[in-house]
Amino acid sequence: MARAFVLINCELGSEEQVVSDLKQVGCVKSVYGVFGAYDILTNLECERLEELRQMIISKIRKIDNIRSTITLMGTGV
């Protein structure tokens, strides 16, 4: 199992739309609106690392109104 947390910055006022879009992406387990340096925290779990990478690159980063992402890979300690 491949796991990651993705920290997201989005355009001002678009948080609800981005959260809604994220919930439609495969492998997304949870989505949280957060306060601070980032706007949204997303938890992903996929069967394979390559699948996880593709979800982030081809799905999440292409959602309208997302400005930037930081990915934290999890090891499941």
N, C-alpha and C positions, 0 to 999 in steps of 0.2 A: 504494500500500500504506500503510495506517495502522498505526502501531505505538505501543504503550504498555507501561510497566511499572507494575504495581499493587503497592503496599506494603500489607500487610494485618495488622491486629491481630485476634486471635481469642481466644475464651474459653480459659482455662487448661485444658490437657489435651485440647483438641479439634483440635490441629494435624493429626494424621494423617487425621482425618475430613474436615477442610476441604481438605487437599491432594488427597485422593481425589476429592472433589466438584469441585474446580477442574479436574482432569484431564479431566472429562467435558464441560466447557464448550467450545463451538466457539470457534475463534480462539486458544485457549490453546496456546502453543508450548512453554513450560517453566514449572515450578513448583519453587521452592527453599525449604526451611526455613532460616531465618536467625536469628542471634543479635543482640541489641541492642534498639533501640527498636521494631522490627517483628518479627513472627513468620514471615511468609511473603512471598516476592517472586515475582511472576508476570509472565511476558512474554507479551504478546498481539500478534497480527498479523492484521488483517482487510483485506479488499479496499477497503472504504470507511470513512471516518471515522464516518459515521452508524451503520454496523454495529458498529464498535468501541464507540461510545458506548452503544448498546443492550446489548451484551454485558456491559459494566461495570454499567450501571444495573439491567437487568432480570434478569440471571443472577448475576453475581459478588456484588453487594451483597445479594442475597436468600438466599445460602447460609446455612444455620443455623450459629450460633456465630461468625459474623464480626461483630466489634464496630465496626471502622472501616477505611476504605481511604483511601489517597492515590494519585492517578494522576499519573504522569509521562509526558507525551506525547513520543514520539521523532520526530526528523526524518530519521534515517538518513543522517547526515553521512558 
